[in-house]
Amino acid sequence: IDGRIIAPTKPSAWDCETNCNHWIGFENFDGLHIQGSGTINGEGDKWWKLSCKDNEKGFVIGHSKNVDIKGLTFEDSPQMHIAFESSTLIHATQLTIRAPGHSPNTDGIHIQRSTNVSIDNSTIQTGDDCISIGNESKYINISNIECGPGHGISIGSLGIMGKTEEVEFVHVRNVTFHGTTNGVRIKTWQGGHGHARNIKFEDITSHSSTRPI
């Protein structure tokens, strides 16, 4: 991808009877390589003004393995910019992800029910978590990330509505935070069950972050 891909400019252009979950999605792939110098723009500012929090994710990889994403720019997604769901053997590198610091729920990369995910050498500026790691995710490696503005790098939230949720074997290293509300954190809900274990945060630098840890 070397050009610009731009989402519909009006939320009304979406057919929510068939899909209001994400804009661009790849399902059930084995050996998917996406790279280039192009930009994927989600026209999110049209969505952020709406009261509904269930806005579309920008770019989703689901039920896939052996996936590489390299070099692209993602900007102004209605909600999460990139989501890896129920996938394994993922490598994302040299990405730029950006949205205004006030944009709601615009996580840079969200990982859910996925294993063996590596994210490195990327710059992420959003209105929510730069990277968030959700339930049933393990063997996650994050390195050489510039994060900010945003809410930092988060594990969770885990245990909502009393659920049992688990995250294991996460290594975050060589990350610099710039003006974020948080640095690295683990988020849990009162009354939930499960665990976050074998978590390592290493070589973390924070500049003007409200809660570095």
Backbone torsions as a table, in degrees:
resi	resn	phi	psi	omega
1	ILE	NA	115.0	-179.0
2	ASP	-121.0	-5.4	177.5
3	GLY	-104.3	-152.9	178.5
4	ARG	-116.5	131.1	173.0
5	ILE	-110.6	122.1	-173.1
6	ILE	-120.8	131.4	-179.1
7	ALA	-70.9	162.7	172.6
8	PRO	-53.4	141.7	-173.5
9	THR	-81.2	-12.5	-179.9
10	LYS	-122.3	131.3	175.2
11	PRO	-55.2	-28.7	-179.3
12	SER	-66.5	-14.7	179.2
13	ALA	-74.1	-13.7	-179.0
14	TRP	-83.7	139.7	175.4
15	ASP	-93.0	91.5	-175.1
16	CYS	-74.6	-5.2	173.9
17	GLU	-72.9	-27.0	-177.1
18	THR	-109.6	-34.9	-178.7
19	ASN	-162.1	112.5	168.8
20	CYS	-127.1	24.9	-178.5
21	ASN	-91.7	-42.0	-179.0
22	HIS	-155.2	164.8	-179.4
23	TRP	-90.5	-58.6	-179.9
24	ILE	-114.8	127.7	-177.4
25	GLY	-140.9	147.0	175.4
26	PHE	-127.3	124.1	-176.7
27	GLU	-124.4	139.4	171.5
28	ASN	60.8	46.0	176.2
29	PHE	-103.6	148.2	171.1
30	ASP	-131.3	105.7	-177.3
31	GLY	93.8	59.2	-179.0
32	LEU	-109.0	126.2	-179.6
33	HIS	-124.6	118.9	-180.0
34	ILE	-124.4	119.6	-178.7
35	GLN	-151.6	169.0	178.5
36	GLY	144.3	-176.5	-179.3
37	SER	-105.4	11.3	-174.1
38	GLY	-80.0	176.7	-177.0
39	THR	-126.0	137.9	174.5
40	ILE	-114.4	111.5	-174.7
41	ASN	-109.7	121.1	-175.2
42	GLY	-89.9	2.7	-179.6
43	GLU	50.4	41.4	-172.1
44	GLY	-67.0	-23.2	-176.8
45	ASP	-61.7	-22.6	176.8
46	LYS	-72.7	-27.5	-178.8
47	TRP	-87.9	-34.3	-174.0
48	TRP	-62.3	-23.5	-179.1
49	LYS	-76.9	-16.3	-177.3
50	LEU	-80.3	151.9	-178.7
51	SER	-76.1	-23.4	-177.5
52	CYS	-69.9	133.1	179.6
53	LYS	-91.3	-4.4	-175.8
54	ASP	-90.6	51.5	-179.9
55	ASN	-74.8	162.5	-177.1
56	GLU	-69.4	142.7	166.8
57	LYS	-74.1	151.3	-177.1
58	GLY	-78.5	-46.8	-168.1
59	PHE	-148.0	118.5	-173.0
60	VAL	-125.1	131.9	169.0
61	ILE	-108.9	119.9	-176.5
62	GLY	-129.3	140.6	174.7
63	HIS	49.7	46.1	-176.4
64	SER	-130.8	166.8	177.4
65	LYS	-147.1	160.1	-178.3
66	ASN	56.7	61.3	-177.2
67	VAL	-115.8	131.9	175.0
68	ASP	-122.9	131.5	174.9
69	ILE	-127.2	125.6	-172.1
70	LYS	-142.8	133.7	164.8
71	GLY	84.9	-9.2	-171.9
72	LEU	-81.8	161.2	172.2
73	THR	-112.8	131.3	176.3
74	PHE	-118.1	130.9	-177.8
75	GLU	-142.9	145.7	170.2
76	ASP	53.6	51.3	175.3
77	SER	-72.7	148.9	174.9
78	PRO	-56.9	-39.1	176.7
79	GLN	-138.0	-129.6	179.9
80	MET	-55.9	138.1	179.5
81	HIS	-74.9	-48.4	-179.6
82	ILE	-133.5	136.2	175.8
83	ALA	-132.2	129.9	172.2
84	PHE	-105.7	117.0	-173.9
85	GLU	-126.4	126.8	175.6
86	SER	51.1	47.0	-176.6
87	SER	-132.1	166.9	-179.4
88	THR	-146.2	156.4	179.9
89	LEU	58.6	64.3	-179.2
90	ILE	-113.0	135.1	173.9
91	HIS	-130.6	120.1	176.6
92	ALA	-119.0	125.0	-174.3
93	THR	-145.4	151.9	176.0
94	GLN	55.5	40.8	179.0
95	LEU	-97.8	151.2	169.3
96	THR	-119.6	125.5	-179.6
97	ILE	-128.1	126.4	-176.0
98	ARG	-147.4	140.3	173.5
99	ALA	-156.3	157.2	-179.2
100	PRO	-60.1	150.9	-179.5
101	GLY	-62.3	-20.4	-179.8
102	HIS	-92.1	-3.7	-175.7
103	SER	-73.0	129.9	-173.0
104	PRO	-80.6	137.0	170.8
105	ASN	60.3	28.7	-176.7
106	THR	-97.1	52.3	176.8
107	ASP	-47.5	144.4	177.0
108	GLY	-70.1	-60.5	178.1
109	ILE	-134.5	129.3	175.9
110	HIS	-116.8	134.7	-179.4
111	ILE	-116.5	127.0	-177.1
112	GLN	-140.0	128.2	177.2
113	ARG	51.5	41.8	-176.5
114	SER	-130.6	154.9	-177.1
115	THR	-133.0	155.6	177.3
116	ASN	54.4	59.3	179.3
117	VAL	-112.2	128.7	176.8
118	SER	-120.2	130.5	177.2
119	ILE	-129.0	124.5	-176.2
120	ASP	-151.1	162.0	172.1
121	ASN	50.9	51.9	-176.0
122	SER	-135.4	157.4	177.2
123	THR	-116.7	126.8	-174.9
124	ILE	-130.8	123.4	179.8
125	GLN	-132.0	111.8	-173.5
126	THR	-144.2	-176.9	175.5
127	GLY	-99.3	3.7	178.5
128	ASP	-141.5	-151.3	-178.8
129	ASP	-61.9	136.9	171.4
130	CYS	-64.1	-45.7	174.0
131	ILE	-139.5	132.9	176.5
132	SER	-125.3	141.9	-175.2
133	ILE	-121.7	114.1	-174.4
134	GLY	-99.6	-172.2	-172.8
135	ASN	-56.1	147.2	175.6
136	GLU	61.2	32.6	175.1
137	SER	-110.4	139.0	178.8
138	LYS	-155.4	160.5	-174.3
139	TYR	57.2	61.5	-179.8
140	ILE	-110.5	125.8	178.9
141	ASN	-120.1	122.6	-178.4
142	ILE	-126.0	125.8	-176.6
143	SER	-150.9	151.3	175.1
144	ASN	55.3	59.5	-178.5
145	ILE	-117.2	136.1	168.2
146	GLU	-102.6	119.4	-174.1
147	CYS	-124.8	125.6	173.6
148	GLY	142.2	137.5	3.7
149	PRO	-70.9	173.6	179.6
150	GLY	146.3	-168.5	-176.9
151	HIS	-106.0	12.4	176.2
152	GLY	90.4	-158.6	176.9
153	ILE	-111.6	122.1	-169.8
154	SER	-123.9	138.9	164.8
155	ILE	-99.7	121.0	-176.2
156	GLY	105.7	-172.2	17.4
157	SER	-79.1	143.7	-178.7
158	LEU	-115.2	142.8	171.3
159	GLY	87.9	21.4	179.5
160	ILE	-61.9	142.1	178.7
161	MET	55.1	36.0	176.4
162	GLY	74.2	11.5	-177.5
163	LYS	-70.0	157.8	171.7
164	THR	-96.6	117.3	-175.7
165	GLU	-137.2	147.9	-172.0
166	GLU	-140.0	142.1	170.9
167	VAL	-136.1	135.3	-176.0
168	GLU	-140.5	154.0	171.2
169	PHE	55.3	67.7	177.4
170	VAL	-116.7	129.5	178.7
171	HIS	-125.1	115.8	178.5
172	VAL	-115.8	122.5	-177.1
173	ARG	-146.9	155.6	178.2
174	ASN	52.7	57.1	178.7
175	VAL	-118.5	136.5	175.9
176	THR	-116.8	128.3	179.2
177	PHE	-105.6	135.4	-178.9
178	HIS	-123.7	105.9	174.2
179	GLY	62.9	31.2	-180.0
180	THR	-87.1	158.9	175.3
181	THR	-72.5	-30.6	177.9
182	ASN	-136.6	162.5	171.6
183	GLY	-100.7	-100.9	174.3
184	VAL	-105.6	141.1	-176.9
185	ARG	-157.3	159.7	172.2
186	ILE	-120.4	122.9	-175.4
187	LYS	-110.5	129.9	177.1
188	THR	-133.0	157.5	176.4
189	TRP	-99.8	138.8	176.0
190	GLN	-60.1	133.4	179.6
191	GLY	90.5	-6.1	179.0
192	GLY	-80.8	171.9	-178.7
193	HIS	-132.3	166.6	178.0
194	GLY	116.3	-154.6	-178.6
195	HIS	-160.2	157.4	165.0
196	ALA	-123.1	113.3	-174.1
197	ARG	-141.9	162.0	-173.4
198	ASN	56.5	52.6	179.5
199	ILE	-108.1	131.3	-180.0
200	LYS	-131.9	122.9	173.1
201	PHE	-109.9	125.8	-170.7
202	GLU	-141.4	137.0	176.9
203	ASP	55.1	60.1	-179.3
204	ILE	-103.4	131.4	177.0
205	THR	-119.6	133.7	-177.4
206	SER	-128.3	128.6	176.3
207	HIS	-117.6	112.9	175.2
208	SER	58.7	36.8	174.2
209	SER	-91.0	140.2	-176.2
210	THR	-66.5	-47.1	179.6
211	ARG	-130.6	89.7	-175.9
212	PRO	-58.0	-35.9	179.1
213	ILE	-134.1	NA	NA
